[in-house]
Amino acid sequence: MATEQLNGFVLHRRAYRETSFLINFFTMENGKVSAIVKGARGAKSDKKSMLQPFQPLLVAVSGRFELKNLQQVESTGAMLRLSGQALYCALYLNEVLNRVLADDIPHPEIFALYQQSLHALVSSKHFEPILRSFELGLLDALGYGIDLTHDADTGQPLAESGYYRIQAELGCIYQGDIRLSGSFLGSSLLKVASEYWDAESLQVAKIITRKALGELLGSKPLMSRELFKQTHFRSKGREL
């Protein structure tokens, strides 16, 4: 049976039977790949410490079906050092990808976006722009992106002083020059489209991406978001 060599990261790991793990990897070559790691929970296993999130890996998997068997694993670089708020944000990225990606469908552009976002979380103290850019890029790559620069009815560029509502599968629909419930100012939408981040555009982007991703994620709450709320960051009025 052919063995595939894949570069990737652990998205999710859970116990499987008595001594094994079931791991979802996100790989550059094959997208999300699910594999059983036999005996990895045993005291003598050298794989357990390596199979952690945010550790770049080269994994060898085999199997003809969606659930593979992990044959080998090795590190291809240092584990990304994430702590505090950055760690919660990175866990959020992992959980979203694990929920929205189907198995064995390559997404090289999303993989590149994921790597870029992780490295940005390591080096930056401003996490919200990283999350919003990731969400917008993910939606675009999956075919659920929204044109935030043109009126869906007329094809004309958005008027900065006009107000628009966003309609699923269509885009921005002009509402008039007076703000109505659920509408967004054209200048704010243009900021989001260009990823010009300030307090206003970050808030608008959060509303848009949360609704769009909600359609893909379903009603089950995100554990990373719930964990984030339970930390001291909640007292600062922040959320993922």
N, C-alpha and C positions, 0 to 999 in steps of 0.2 A: 504494500500500500504506500503510495507516494507521501512524502513528508514535505510540508511547506515551511519555508523560513520566512518569518514575518517580523517586522519592526513595529513596536507598539508600546502601549501602557496598559496597566490594569485599570479598568473602569469600576469593576465590582467584584467582590470575593465573598463567598459564603461556604459554610461547611457542607460537605456532601458525604453522606454515609458516615462510616466510623473514622476514617483516617484521611479522607480526601477533601479537596476543594473543588468547587465549581466556579470558574472565573470567566468573566466577560472581559476580553481584551479589546482595545481600540487600536487597530493596526493601519499602517500606511497603505499596505497592499490590498487588504481584503475588508477594510472597514471593521465592523464589530464581529468578533469571533468568540464563540463560547467553547470552553474546553474543560475537561475533567483533568485534575492534577492528582494522580493516584499517590496515596501515601504521604502527601505533603504535610499533613498535620502531625505526623509521627515525630518523636523526639530526635531521631537520627536524620531527618530530612534536612538537606541544605537549601531547599527551594523556598521554604516558608518565609525567610527573612527577605528574600529577593522579590517575592511576589507581592509587592506593596504598590499602592498608587503613587504616581509621579516619579517612578523609577523607569528610565528608558531601558527597554528590553529587546533582545532578539529571541523569539520563541520559535520552536519547531513543533508543529502540530500535524496530526494525521487523522484521517477518517473521511468517509464518503458522505456523511450526513452533517446536519447543522451542529450537532454536539460532537466536538473533536476530542482527541486525547493529546495532552501535552507530553511531548517526548523529551525536549530539552529546553533549557532557558539560561540565558546569560545576560549580564548587564552590559549596556553599551555606553554608559556614562554615569555621572554622579546623580543621585537622587536630588530632585529639586527641593530646596529648603523652604518650606512653606509653614507659617505658623500664624496664630491669631486669626484676624479677619481674612487674611489672604488664604489661609487654609480652608476656611468655610466657603469662600468664593470658589476655590478650586474643586472642592467636593460638590458644589452646586453644578459646575461644568460637567463633572463626571456623571452625576445623577441624571442631568438632562440628556446627555448623549446616550446613556444606557437605556433611557426610556424611549427616546424618539428614533433611534437607529435600528433598522432591521439587520439581521445577521447576514454576513457574507456579501455585502454590497459595498464596493470600494467608494470612498469619499475622500480622495486625496486633498481636495481643497478644504474640507472640514478638518482633516488631520493637521494640515498646516496652520489653520486658524487656531486649533486647540493648542498646539505647541507654542505658537506666538502668544496666546493668552496666558498660558502657564508661566512663561518666562516674564511676561509683563507683570504678573502678580508677584513674582519674586522680587522684581526690581523697583516697583512703584508703590507709593503710599496712597494713590488715588485709585480705588478699586471699581467704583461705579462705572466710569467710562469704559473700562475693560470688559465688564459684564455686558453693558449695553451693546458695545461693538460686536462682541461674540454672538449675542442673541440675534442681532440684525444679520450678521454674516451667515449664521446657521440657517435662519429662515430663507435667505436668498439661495443658499446652496441646496436646500431641500425643495425649492420650488414654491415656497410660501412667502417670498419677499413682497413687499408693498412699495409701489412707486410713490414716493413722498415728494416728488418734484413737479408733477403734472396733474391737472384736473382729469379725472377718469372719463367725464362726459364730453369735454371739449378738446382734450389733448393739449390745452394751453398751459403754460407754466403757472404754478400757484401764485396767487396774489398775496404778497406779504401781509397786507392788512385785512385779507378775507378770512373767513372761518370755514373749516371743512370738517366733515365727518368721514370716518374711514369705514368703508363697506367691504366685507370679506369678498375676496375674489375679484373685486373691481378696483378699489383704491380710494382716492380722495374725491369726495363729492362736495361741491360748493354749497354752502348753507346761507351765505349772505355776509353782510358787514357787521352784524350784531351777533355776539356769542350766544349760542344755544347749548343746552345740556349735551355733553358728549362730543362737542366739536372742538377743533384745535385751530389756533391761529396759524396762518400760512407761513409766517416767518419762523415759527417754532418747528414746523414740519420740515422746512428747508434746512434748519440747523441740524435736525436729526439725520436727514439724508446725507449731509456733508460731514456728519460726525463732529460737528462743532459743539463741544460739550460745555454747558453751563448749567446752573441749577434748573432752569426752565426746560431746556432740551433733554436733560437727563430724566426729569419727571415725565415728560411727554413720551420719551422712548420707553420708559418702564411700563407705562400704561399700554402702549401699542404692543410691545413684545410679550407682555404677560398675557394679554388676550389671545394673540396669535399662537403663542406656545401652548397656552391652555387647551386649545383645540387638539393639539398633538399629544399632550401629556395626559389628558383625561382628568377625572375628578380626584384621583388619589393624591393626597398632599405630598409634597417633596420633603423627604426626611432632612435634607441639608438645610432647607429653609426653616423647618421647625427647630432644628438644633441651633441655628443662628439666632432665632428669637429667644431662646432660653439662656443665652449668654449675656454678658454685661453690655453688649452692643445694643441690646434692646432699649436700654435706658437712654441711649443717644438718639433714639427715634429712627434708627436705620433698619433696613430689611433688604434681603436679596432681591 
